[in-house]
Amino acid sequence: MFDHCDTLKAELDSRRPLPSQTLKTLHDHWVLEWTYNSNAIEGNTLTLKETKVVLEGITIGGKSMREHFEVVNHKEAIDYVEAVIAGDEVFSERLIKAIHQLVLKNIDSPNAGVYRHENVLIAGAEHRPPDFLHVPEQMAELVQDYHTFTGHPIERAARLHVDFVKIHPFVDGNGRTARLLMNFDLMKSGFLPVIFLAADRLAYYEALDKAHTQNDYQDFLQLTLAAEIKAFDTVLSLLG
């Protein structure tokens, strides 16, 4: 299942180090696409071009401050993820809370980086997250399962995303945090960040719900593999 991704990774690794301007072009592209799509999945109404303008420091008239903060915060969270990867930081609850704190900064500061103290429902989903009293225990298990997982890094990252959303440890911002954690794991393992497109949100949500209710990760894993292959193809085509 993972052979094609491993082959593409080996090909890209053989081309490193990449030209500095190419790296900058790719980085800017990923930050914009990742930020736009991750926010749009959650209902942010800024367009791709409007997201780009906000990332450049310009305010869009007629759009809420929350939507602006969601863009700025997401960029800061990506910066943080890249910094902790460079610092070789290990996956932990502290890391999870730090990323979430950035996601909700200036939006819901009292709940930023704090596990929920109330029960929640996921709109449109069959799965119901656990009682808030069980969140600390299940989050500790999530981290332990991550560190004891022995399969392929892409499967580990996909399962991390699925299992994190299943717990739904925060009142808000779980989806964005899950995608940031997933890409933290992928990039730390030498793979590329994946972007789930807002246009594919139905398939994305259905794959998550299937994993949560039937313990069947295959659909979500296939979405992840397709996104990873697309990322490699983007880089390799740019290199020529």
MARLONU-707406 format. One line per 4 residues: number of its first residue (from 1); their letters; for each residue y, z, x of C-alpha. Coordinates in steps of 0.5 Angstrom, whole numbers. Each point is the difference from the previous one (the first is absolute). Last residue first. Layout:
NUM	a	Y/Z/X | ... .
//
This chain:
240	glls	38/-27/23 | 2/7/1 | 3/0/-7 | -6/-2/-3 .
236	lvtd	-4/5/4 | 5/6/-3 | -1/-3/-8 | -7/-1/1 .
232	faki	-1/7/2 | 4/3/-6 | -4/-5/-5 | -6/3/3 .
228	eaal	2/7/-1 | 2/-1/-7 | -7/-4/-2 | -3/6/4 .
224	tlql	4/5/-4 | -2/-3/-7 | -7/-1/2 | 0/8/1 .
220	fdqy	3/1/-6 | -5/-4/-4 | -6/3/4 | 2/8/-1 .
216	dnqt	-4/1/-6 | 0/8/-1 | 0/-2/-7 | 6/4/-3 .
212	hakd	4/0/6 | -2/-6/4 | 0/-4/-7 | 7/3/-1 .
208	laey	3/-2/7 | -3/-8/-1 | 3/0/-7 | 7/2/3 .
204	yalr	0/-5/6 | -3/-5/-5 | 6/1/-5 | 5/1/6 .
200	daal	-1/-7/3 | 7/-3/-1 | 2/7/3 | -3/-3/6 .
196	fivp	-5/5/4 | 3/0/8 | -5/1/5 | 2/3/7 .
192	lfgs	-3/-3/6 | -6/3/4 | 0/3/6 | -3/7/-3 .
188	kmld	6/3/0 | 3/-6/-4 | -6/1/-5 | 1/8/-1 .
184	fnml	8/0/0 | -1/-6/-5 | -5/4/-5 | 5/6/1 .
180	lrat	6/-5/-2 | -4/-3/-6 | -2/7/-2 | 7/3/0 .
176	rgng	3/-6/-4 | -5/1/-5 | 1/8/0 | 7/0/-1 .
172	dvfp	1/5/-6 | -3/7/-2 | -4/0/7 | -8/1/1 .
168	hikv	-2/-6/-4 | -7/2/2 | -3/-7/-2 | 6/-3/3 .
164	fdvh	-2/3/7 | -7/-2/-1 | 2/-7/-1 | 4/-1/6 .
160	lraa	-4/4/5 | -6/-4/-3 | 4/-7/2 | 2/3/7 .
156	reip	-8/2/1 | -2/-7/-2 | 5/-3/5 | -2/5/6 .
152	hgtf	-8/-2/-1 | -4/6/-2 | -1/6/3 | 4/5/-4 .
148	thyd	0/7/3 | 8/0/1 | 2/-3/-7 | -5/5/-3 .
144	qvle	3/6/3 | 7/-3/-2 | -2/-1/-8 | -4/7/0 .
140	amqe	7/3/2 | 3/-4/-6 | -5/2/-4 | 1/8/1 .
136	pvhl	7/-1/-1 | 0/-4/-6 | -5/5/-4 | 5/4/-3 .
132	fdpp	4/-6/-2 | -6/-2/-5 | -3/-7/2 | 3/-7/-1 .
128	rhea	-3/-3/-7 | -3/-7/1 | 1/-5/-6 | 6/-2/3 .
124	gail	6/-3/-4 | 5/5/2 | -3/5/5 | 0/7/-3 .
120	vneh	3/6/3 | -2/8/1 | 5/4/3 | 2/4/6 .
116	ryvg	0/-7/4 | -1/0/8 | 7/0/4 | 2/-5/4 .
112	anps	6/-2/-4 | 0/4/-7 | 6/4/1 | 4/-6/3 .
108	dink	-2/-5/-6 | 4/-6/2 | 4/2/6 | -6/0/4 .
104	lvlq	-6/-2/-4 | -4/-5/5 | 3/4/6 | -4/6/-3 .
100	hiak	-6/-4/-1 | 0/-2/7 | 0/7/2 | -5/3/-5 .
96	ilre	-5/-5/2 | 1/1/8 | 0/8/-1 | -7/-1/-4 .
92	sfve	-3/-4/6 | -1/-6/3 | 1/0/8 | 6/-1/4 .
88	dgai	0/-5/5 | 7/0/2 | 1/-8/-2 | -4/1/-6 .
84	vaev	5/6/-2 | 6/-4/1 | -3/-6/-4 | -1/4/-6 .
80	ydia	7/3/1 | 3/-7/0 | -4/-2/-6 | 2/7/-3 .
76	ekhn	7/-2/1 | 0/-7/-3 | -3/3/-6 | 5/5/-1 .
72	vvef	5/-6/1 | -3/-4/-6 | -2/6/-4 | 7/3/1 .
68	herm	3/-7/-3 | -4/1/-6 | 2/7/-1 | 7/-2/0 .
64	skgg	-1/-4/-6 | 2/-8/0 | 6/-3/-3 | 3/-2/6 .
60	itig	-4/0/7 | 2/4/5 | 0/-3/7 | -3/4/6 .
56	elvv	-4/-6/3 | -7/3/-3 | 4/-1/-7 | 1/-7/2 .
52	ktek	-7/-1/1 | -2/3/-6 | 5/-4/-4 | -3/-6/3 .
48	ltlt	-7/2/-2 | 2/2/-7 | 2/7/-2 | -3/3/-6 .
44	ngei	-4/6/2 | -6/1/-4 | -6/3/4 | -3/-7/2 .
40	ansn	7/-2/2 | 1/6/5 | -6/-2/4 | 2/-8/-1 .
36	ytwe	7/1/3 | -1/5/5 | -7/-4/3 | 4/-7/0 .
32	lvwh	6/3/3 | -3/4/5 | -5/-6/2 | 5/-5/1 .
28	dhlt	4/4/4 | -6/2/4 | -2/-7/1 | 6/-3/2 .
24	kltq	1/6/5 | -7/-1/3 | 2/-8/0 | 6/2/4 .
20	splp	-4/4/5 | -5/-5/2 | -7/3/-2 | -4/4/5 .
16	rrsd	-5/-2/-2 | -3/-6/-1 | -7/2/1 | 1/6/-5 .
12	leak	2/-5/-5 | -7/-4/1 | -4/7/0 | 4/2/-7 .
8	ltdc	-2/-7/-3 | -7/1/2 | 0/7/-3 | 3/-2/-6 .
4	hdfm	-6/-5/-1 | -5/4/2 | 2/6/-5 | -5/-2/-6 .
//
